[in-house]
Amino acid sequence: MPYNEFLSDRISQFLQEKSVPFEARKMFGGMCFLIDGKMCVGVVRDEIMARIDPNIYQESLAKEGC
């Protein structure tokens, strides 16, 4: 199943609006967004995956939609 291009476009637009320099690359059957050469956020099928601070990992899992 291909990645959700609508989600990918929304992420791209958000990063552009925030003036964040990024690179978009197709990886792992989805779309990944790299910032400073490191994976930051991506879309796999209909899901978003995001790199978060390990110090707030447990707190983040408790949030709705995570």
GUSETI-938390 format. One record per atom (N, C-alpha, C, CB): residue number from 1; atom name; x, y, z. Coordinates in Angstrom, 3 decimals. Glycine has a CB too. Layout:
N
+-----+-------+----------+----------+----------+
! num ! atomo !       px !       py !       pz !
+-----+-------+----------+----------+----------+
! NUM !    CA !        X !        Y !        Z !
...
+-----+-------+----------+----------+----------+
***
This chain:
66
+-----+-------+----------+----------+----------+
! num ! atomo !       px !       py !       pz !
+-----+-------+----------+----------+----------+
!   1 !     N !    0.843 !   -1.188 !    0.000 !
!   1 !    CA !    0.000 !    0.000 !    0.000 !
!   1 !     C !    0.883 !    1.244 !    0.000 !
!   1 !    CB !   -0.956 !    0.002 !    1.222 !
!   2 !     N !    0.607 !    2.200 !   -0.880 !
!   2 !    CA !    1.415 !    3.418 !   -0.931 !
!   2 !     C !    1.150 !    4.322 !    0.277 !
!   2 !    CB !    1.134 !    4.182 !   -2.226 !
!   3 !     N !    2.059 !    5.240 !    0.496 !
!   3 !    CA !    1.886 !    6.177 !    1.611 !
!   3 !     C !    0.823 !    7.219 !    1.259 !
!   3 !    CB !    3.231 !    6.871 !    1.960 !
!   4 !     N !    0.253 !    7.819 !    2.283 !
!   4 !    CA !   -0.797 !    8.813 !    2.140 !
!   4 !     C !   -0.163 !   10.137 !    1.687 !
!   4 !    CB !   -1.584 !    8.993 !    3.481 !
!   5 !     N !   -0.362 !   10.472 !    0.434 !
!   5 !    CA !    0.242 !   11.683 !   -0.123 !
!   5 !     C !   -0.357 !   12.953 !    0.478 !
!   5 !    CB !    0.072 !   11.701 !   -1.634 !
!   6 !     N !   -1.608 !   12.900 !    0.898 !
!   6 !    CA !   -2.236 !   14.058 !    1.536 !
!   6 !     C !   -1.493 !   14.401 !    2.833 !
!   6 !    CB !   -3.742 !   13.780 !    1.824 !
!   7 !     N !   -1.203 !   13.388 !    3.663 !
!   7 !    CA !   -0.460 !   13.630 !    4.907 !
!   7 !     C !    0.939 !   14.150 !    4.597 !
!   7 !    CB !   -0.375 !   12.338 !    5.752 !
!   8 !     N !    1.573 !   13.555 !    3.610 !
!   8 !    CA !    2.909 !   13.980 !    3.216 !
!   8 !     C !    2.908 !   15.446 !    2.779 !
!   8 !    CB !    3.440 !   13.088 !    2.085 !
!   9 !     N !    1.934 !   15.842 !    2.003 !
!   9 !    CA !    1.826 !   17.233 !    1.552 !
!   9 !     C !    1.590 !   18.185 !    2.721 !
!   9 !    CB !    0.695 !   17.373 !    0.531 !
!  10 !     N !    0.792 !   17.746 !    3.688 !
!  10 !    CA !    0.532 !   18.594 !    4.865 !
!  10 !     C !    1.804 !   18.822 !    5.675 !
!  10 !    CB !   -0.547 !   17.958 !    5.759 !
!  11 !     N !    2.601 !   17.763 !    5.843 !
!  11 !    CA !    3.857 !   17.893 !    6.579 !
!  11 !     C !    4.799 !   18.828 !    5.832 !
!  11 !    CB !    4.520 !   16.510 !    6.788 !
!  12 !     N !    4.919 !   18.637 !    4.543 !
!  12 !    CA !    5.779 !   19.479 !    3.721 !
!  12 !     C !    5.355 !   20.943 !    3.820 !
!  12 !    CB !    5.746 !   19.013 !    2.260 !
!  13 !     N !    4.069 !   21.189 !    3.713 !
!  13 !    CA !    3.553 !   22.558 !    3.794 !
!  13 !     C !    3.832 !   23.163 !    5.174 !
!  13 !    CB !    2.036 !   22.580 !    3.498 !
!  14 !     N !    3.645 !   22.386 !    6.234 !
!  14 !    CA !    3.898 !   22.870 !    7.591 !
!  14 !     C !    5.360 !   23.276 !    7.754 !
!  14 !    CB !    3.525 !   21.793 !    8.626 !
!  15 !     N !    6.273 !   22.411 !    7.318 !
!  15 !    CA !    7.697 !   22.707 !    7.449 !
!  15 !     C !    8.072 !   23.949 !    6.633 !
!  15 !    CB !    8.539 !   21.499 !    6.998 !
!  16 !     N !    7.490 !   24.094 !    5.454 !
!  16 !    CA !    7.758 !   25.279 !    4.637 !
!  16 !     C !    7.239 !   26.538 !    5.315 !
!  16 !    CB !    7.121 !   25.130 !    3.251 !
!  17 !     N !    6.038 !   26.467 !    5.891 !
!  17 !    CA !    5.462 !   27.632 !    6.572 !
!  17 !     C !    6.303 !   28.052 !    7.772 !
!  17 !    CB !    4.033 !   27.330 !    7.022 !
!  18 !     N !    6.945 !   27.087 !    8.427 !
!  18 !    CA !    7.791 !   27.373 !    9.590 !
!  18 !     C !    9.227 !   27.702 !    9.180 !
!  18 !    CB !    7.787 !   26.183 !   10.550 !
!  19 !     N !    9.483 !   27.749 !    7.865 !
!  19 !    CA !   10.808 !   28.048 !    7.304 !
!  19 !     C !   11.875 !   27.072 !    7.807 !
!  19 !    CB !   11.215 !   29.482 !    7.651 !
!  20 !     N !   11.494 !   25.817 !    7.934 !
!  20 !    CA !   12.427 !   24.771 !    8.357 !
!  20 !     C !   13.047 !   24.156 !    7.098 !
!  20 !    CB !   11.702 !   23.672 !    9.233 !
!  21 !     N !   14.362 !   24.232 !    6.967 !
!  21 !    CA !   14.986 !   23.585 !    5.808 !
!  21 !     C !   14.913 !   22.061 !    5.979 !
!  21 !    CB !   16.473 !   24.054 !    5.639 !
!  22 !     N !   14.405 !   21.374 !    4.971 !
!  22 !    CA !   14.234 !   19.924 !    5.068 !
!  22 !     C !   14.450 !   19.286 !    3.711 !
!  22 !    CB !   12.837 !   19.568 !    5.612 !
!  23 !     N !   14.605 !   17.984 !    3.754 !
!  23 !    CA !   14.713 !   17.189 !    2.539 !
!  23 !     C !   13.680 !   16.076 !    2.633 !
!  23 !    CB !   16.164 !   16.615 !    2.346 !
!  24 !     N !   12.886 !   15.891 !    1.608 !
!  24 !    CA !   11.890 !   14.814 !    1.563 !
!  24 !     C !   12.465 !   13.671 !    0.734 !
!  24 !    CB !   10.522 !   15.317 !    0.963 !
!  25 !     N !   12.363 !   12.453 !    1.268 !
!  25 !    CA !   12.897 !   11.279 !    0.574 !
!  25 !     C !   11.949 !   10.108 !    0.712 !
!  25 !    CB !   14.279 !   10.905 !    1.118 !
!  26 !     N !   11.779 !    9.381 !   -0.372 !
!  26 !    CA !   11.005 !    8.148 !   -0.304 !
!  26 !     C !   11.900 !    7.082 !    0.335 !
!  26 !    CB !   10.498 !    7.700 !   -1.735 !
!  27 !     N !   11.411 !    6.512 !    1.433 !
!  27 !    CA !   12.153 !    5.474 !    2.155 !
!  27 !     C !   11.172 !    4.494 !    2.773 !
!  27 !    CB !   13.066 !    6.095 !    3.250 !
!  28 !     N !   11.560 !    3.248 !    2.840 !
!  28 !    CA !   10.779 !    2.230 !    3.544 !
!  28 !     C !    9.343 !    2.144 !    3.062 !
!  28 !    CB !   10.792 !    2.507 !    5.017 !
!  29 !     N !    9.104 !    2.441 !    1.806 !
!  29 !    CA !    7.752 !    2.399 !    1.265 !
!  29 !     C !    6.911 !    3.602 !    1.638 !
!  29 !    CB !    7.069 !    1.165 !    1.725 !
!  30 !     N !    7.522 !    4.603 !    2.245 !
!  30 !    CA !    6.802 !    5.803 !    2.651 !
!  30 !     C !    7.604 !    7.039 !    2.288 !
!  30 !    CB !    6.506 !    5.779 !    4.156 !
!  31 !     N !    7.249 !    8.157 !    2.907 !
!  31 !    CA !    7.948 !    9.420 !    2.678 !
!  31 !     C !    8.532 !    9.882 !    4.004 !
!  31 !    CB !    6.991 !   10.507 !    2.072 !
!  32 !     N !    9.819 !   10.173 !    4.011 !
!  32 !    CA !   10.499 !   10.650 !    5.211 !
!  32 !     C !   10.941 !   12.090 !    4.997 !
!  32 !    CB !   11.711 !    9.749 !    5.562 !
!  33 !     N !   10.922 !   12.845 !    6.069 !
!  33 !    CA !   11.377 !   14.229 !    6.039 !
!  33 !     C !   12.592 !   14.322 !    6.944 !
!  33 !    CB !   10.248 !   15.225 !    6.488 !
!  34 !     N !   13.700 !   14.775 !    6.360 !
!  34 !    CA !   14.951 !   14.887 !    7.076 !
!  34 !     C !   15.252 !   16.351 !    7.357 !
!  34 !    CB !   16.091 !   14.238 !    6.284 !
!  35 !     N !   15.702 !   16.607 !    8.571 !
!  35 !    CA !   16.123 !   17.937 !    8.976 !
!  35 !     C !   17.554 !   17.783 !    9.478 !
!  35 !    CB !   15.164 !   18.561 !   10.082 !
!  36 !     N !   18.447 !   18.568 !    8.955 !
!  36 !    CA !   19.879 !   18.447 !    9.261 !
!  36 !     C !   20.382 !   17.037 !    8.988 !
!  36 !    CB !   20.149 !   18.824 !   10.724 !
!  37 !     N !   19.840 !   16.399 !    7.938 !
!  37 !    CA !   20.277 !   15.069 !    7.543 !
!  37 !     C !   19.772 !   13.933 !    8.397 !
!  37 !    CB !   21.722 !   15.030 !    7.539 !
!  38 !     N !   18.866 !   14.221 !    9.343 !
!  38 !    CA !   18.334 !   13.195 !   10.236 !
!  38 !     C !   16.830 !   13.070 !   10.056 !
!  38 !    CB !   18.672 !   13.520 !   11.701 !
!  39 !     N !   16.335 !   11.818 !   10.092 !
!  39 !    CA !   14.892 !   11.604 !    9.984 !
!  39 !     C !   14.189 !   12.299 !   11.141 !
!  39 !    CB !   14.553 !   10.090 !    9.969 !
!  40 !     N !   13.167 !   13.056 !   10.812 !
!  40 !    CA !   12.404 !   13.794 !   11.822 !
!  40 !     C !   10.967 !   13.293 !   11.875 !
!  40 !    CB !   12.430 !   15.307 !   11.527 !
!  41 !     N !   10.357 !   13.196 !   10.716 !
!  41 !    CA !    8.957 !   12.777 !   10.636 !
!  41 !     C !    8.762 !   12.051 !    9.310 !
!  41 !    CB !    7.978 !   14.005 !   10.762 !
!  42 !     N !    7.788 !   11.156 !    9.297 !
!  42 !    CA !    7.532 !   10.424 !    8.071 !
!  42 !     C !    6.101 !    9.935 !    7.990 !
!  42 !    CB !    8.475 !    9.262 !    7.956 !
!  43 !     N !    5.751 !    9.476 !    6.802 !
!  43 !    CA !    4.416 !    8.929 !    6.554 !
!  43 !     C !    4.610 !    7.515 !    6.017 !
!  43 !    CB !    3.586 !    9.828 !    5.543 !
!  44 !     N !    3.982 !    6.555 !    6.691 !
!  44 !    CA !    3.980 !    5.162 !    6.250 !
!  44 !     C !    2.517 !    4.743 !    6.185 !
!  44 !    CB !    4.826 !    4.222 !    7.222 !
!  45 !     N !    2.077 !    4.367 !    4.992 !
!  45 !    CA !    0.662 !    4.081 !    4.723 !
!  45 !     C !   -0.173 !    5.291 !    5.139 !
!  45 !    CB !    0.188 !    2.790 !    5.482 !
!  46 !     N !   -1.049 !    5.131 !    6.117 !
!  46 !    CA !   -1.896 !    6.241 !    6.587 !
!  46 !     C !   -1.478 !    6.723 !    7.972 !
!  46 !    CB !   -3.367 !    5.813 !    6.613 !
!  47 !     N !   -0.256 !    6.465 !    8.362 !
!  47 !    CA !    0.203 !    6.835 !    9.704 !
!  47 !     C !    1.397 !    7.768 !    9.631 !
!  47 !    CB !    0.563 !    5.587 !   10.513 !
!  48 !     N !    1.465 !    8.638 !   10.626 !
!  48 !    CA !    2.601 !    9.543 !   10.771 !
!  48 !     C !    3.502 !    8.972 !   11.855 !
!  48 !    CB !    2.138 !   11.008 !   11.120 !
!  49 !     N !    4.795 !    8.945 !   11.583 !
!  49 !    CA !    5.754 !    8.575 !   12.619 !
!  49 !     C !    6.633 !    9.790 !   12.858 !
!  49 !    CB !    6.609 !    7.311 !   12.210 !
!  50 !     N !    6.975 !   10.012 !   14.117 !
!  50 !    CA !    7.746 !   11.205 !   14.446 !
!  50 !     C !    8.832 !   10.883 !   15.457 !
!  50 !    CB !    6.833 !   12.303 !   14.987 !
!  51 !     N !    9.942 !   11.535 !   15.301 !
!  51 !    CA !   11.030 !   11.428 !   16.267 !
!  51 !     C !   10.737 !   12.430 !   17.376 !
!  51 !    CB !   12.440 !   11.693 !   15.600 !
!  52 !     N !   10.767 !   11.939 !   18.601 !
!  52 !    CA !   10.491 !   12.834 !   19.731 !
!  52 !     C !   11.610 !   12.727 !   20.760 !
!  52 !    CB !    9.122 !   12.498 !   20.383 !
!  53 !     N !   11.644 !   13.676 !   21.623 !
!  53 !    CA !   12.625 !   13.717 !   22.702 !
!  53 !     C !   12.398 !   12.518 !   23.622 !
!  53 !    CB !   12.530 !   15.058 !   23.497 !
!  54 !     N !   13.419 !   11.700 !   23.879 !
!  54 !    CA !   13.251 !   10.540 !   24.758 !
!  54 !     C !   12.789 !   10.914 !   26.165 !
!  54 !    CB !   14.548 !    9.779 !   24.846 !
!  55 !     N !   13.057 !   12.137 !   26.577 !
!  55 !    CA !   12.655 !   12.570 !   27.919 !
!  55 !     C !   11.142 !   12.750 !   28.055 !
!  55 !    CB !   13.352 !   13.870 !   28.268 !
!  56 !     N !   10.439 !   12.877 !   26.924 !
!  56 !    CA !    8.977 !   13.031 !   26.998 !
!  56 !     C !    8.251 !   11.865 !   26.321 !
!  56 !    CB !    8.550 !   14.358 !   26.347 !
!  57 !     N !    8.966 !   10.762 !   26.111 !
!  57 !    CA !    8.409 !    9.606 !   25.407 !
!  57 !     C !    7.154 !    9.065 !   26.094 !
!  57 !    CB !    9.456 !    8.503 !   25.306 !
!  58 !     N !    7.242 !    8.728 !   27.367 !
!  58 !    CA !    6.099 !    8.145 !   28.086 !
!  58 !     C !    4.931 !    9.120 !   28.142 !
!  58 !    CB !    6.509 !    7.738 !   29.509 !
!  59 !     N !    5.217 !   10.370 !   28.402 !
!  59 !    CA !    4.172 !   11.414 !   28.452 !
!  59 !     C !    3.473 !   11.527 !   27.101 !
!  59 !    CB !    4.782 !   12.789 !   28.854 !
!  60 !     N !    4.251 !   11.443 !   26.051 !
!  60 !    CA !    3.689 !   11.565 !   24.704 !
!  60 !     C !    2.785 !   10.391 !   24.359 !
!  60 !    CB !    4.804 !   11.671 !   23.676 !
!  61 !     N !    3.149 !    9.189 !   24.769 !
!  61 !    CA !    2.331 !    8.002 !   24.492 !
!  61 !     C !    0.951 !    8.103 !   25.123 !
!  61 !    CB !    3.034 !    6.749 !   24.995 !
!  62 !     N !    0.838 !    8.847 !   26.209 !
!  62 !    CA !   -0.439 !    8.979 !   26.904 !
!  62 !     C !   -1.390 !    9.956 !   26.182 !
!  62 !    CB !   -0.198 !    9.448 !   28.344 !
!  63 !     N !   -0.892 !   10.698 !   25.234 !
!  63 !    CA !   -1.734 !   11.667 !   24.522 !
!  63 !     C !   -2.633 !   10.966 !   23.511 !
!  63 !    CB !   -0.865 !   12.718 !   23.813 !
!  64 !     N !   -3.825 !   11.522 !   23.340 !
!  64 !    CA !   -4.781 !   10.980 !   22.395 !
!  64 !     C !   -4.207 !   11.005 !   20.979 !
!  64 !    CB !   -6.095 !   11.763 !   22.457 !
!  65 !     N !   -4.358 !    9.911 !   20.278 !
!  65 !    CA !   -3.903 !    9.815 !   18.907 !
!  65 !     C !   -2.474 !    9.332 !   18.736 !
!  65 !    CB !   -4.040 !   11.118 !   18.268 !
!  66 !     N !   -1.783 !    9.168 !   19.836 !
!  66 !    CA !   -0.396 !    8.721 !   19.764 !
!  66 !     C !   -0.328 !    7.200 !   19.868 !
!  66 !    CB !    0.446 !    9.376 !   20.880 !
+-----+-------+----------+----------+----------+
***
